Each structure stands twice: as structure tokens, then as C-alpha cells.
Amino acid sequence: MIRNILHTLTVLLAVWLLASCSNAAKVVYLQDLETQVPNGIQDVQLLTFQPGDRMSITVHSRDHELADIFNLYHRSPGYGGNNGSYGGGGFLPYTVDTKGNIDVPVLGQVHVQGMTREGLAEMIKKELIDKELILDPTVIVEYADLAFYVLGEVRSPGRIQIPKDQISLMEAITLAGDIQLTGRRDNVLVLRTENGEQVPYRVDLTKKDDLYRSPVYYLRQNDMIIVEPTDVRAGQADLNANTFRNLSFWMSAPSYIMMLISLFRK
């Protein structure tokens, strides 16, 4: 009897090891990369402003009072004076309207849709100098709260703020805590809004060409990344209803069998 139990245990362990080996091929990123062989990727795509985006614009000059005219900020209670200091208050963001414009003090309507952060800063600086409003302006433009979204089998799903002017899909997944073993790396879905329509893109992160040539290699604001569950993960709800079909049960079965063997030997 003990010999039969040992035989069964051996078979179960062999099946478990084979399943582990076959699944390993599904969790390794960029499996076909060759060492020290260059791979072409998409041209660098910097984020550009779109309707609904928010930004902060600050203008600095040796003439603080003159520069202050172009800065939107709120003062906290008890705030006194400026003198070039904005302590006790905070800058208010501009919001891009549906036509792609923002309303800048003195300059009026400025079309910013499709512009990069640095491009907008240079344009405003040029306008201030050309119109002799400020002779020595320093203009700083920052994204206020651009973000992308991650759902599904990652460690930290949710809304994630974009930290820089460009961000790749792999960087985004890193910020989300990586894809869990229960998630599919070979069929990641990215939803992107283009011209008023939502366009789905699918990327196989286990293949270099599929990633590097994808239109979503670089993300845009409000992109939504969805990591689908593996077949095992997707079926867990049903499996939990039947203990003998549950993978967790069979993975822990060898421990139970060893315990039974030790009891029989006593």
C-alpha cells in the first residue's frame, strides 16, 4: 500500500514539475532578445497636451511684480505680499478647453493642443519677449496630473500619474508593480482614445518585435492597460466550487500524502 502511495506521489510531482516548466515560457518578458544585438524601437514620442489636460505655467523674472501678472495662484489665509515669494499659496493649473486652448493673462487665448511641455514654454517665452511684456522671462510648464490606468493582474492596479515627458509600456507596468504570475504577458490590452473613438491594441510582451513595433510602445495620457488573467486564474471561481478540481489542492496534495505515509509507518 505504501509503495502505491509513493508511486502516486511521484506521478503527481512529475506532473506538477512539467506544468511549472511549460508555464515558465509564458512569464518571461522578451524571450527572443539576442544579447548585444540592437533592436529598433518606435521614435521617441513626447506627451502632448490634449483637451481636458491640466498644466501649471509659471513665469519668473528679475521684476517679480511684472512676472506675477502672468502667474495664476491662490493665497492661503494670512498670506501677505509677494515680493517674488509664493510661500503660503499655490499655483492654480490651467485646463485645456475643448478647442485645445488655454486663457493666459494678458496673452489671451493660446492654442496648446498637440504641443509638448517644452514647446509651450518656449512659445510663451517668445511671446512675452516679442511683445515687450517681459524682457528676461523664464517660463516653466509642468503637467499637473496626467495619468494612465492599469487594471487586472498587476500588483498595484489603479490610476498612476505620469512622472515624465515620455513613458513606455514596460515602464508603466513596472510602476504598477509588475504583472503577477496569474496574469497573461502574451496578450496585454491597451485602450486608447483617438479622434473621439476608443481603439484597442494588443501586445505580446514575450516577443520583442511585437512590443517594439507597437503603436502603444510609448503611452499617452489616459491610456488604459488591461492585463488579462491566465486560464487557471480565470477559472478559479469555478474551481473553488469543486475541491478536487482546484489546482491549489493538487499542489498541496503531496504534503498531505507525505503526512499520511508518516502516520502509516508509526
Secondary structure by P-SEA (a helix, b strand, c coil): caaaaaaaaaaaaaaaaaaaaaacccccccccccccbbbbccccccccccccccbbbbbbccaaaaaaaaccccccccccccccccccbbbbbbbbccccccccccccccccccccaaaaaaaaaaaaaaaccccbbbbbbbbcccbbbbbcccccccccccccccccaaaaaaaaccccccccccbbbbbbbcccbbbbbbbccccaaaaaacccccccccbbbbbbbcccccaaaaaaacccccaaaaaaaaaaaaaaaaaaac
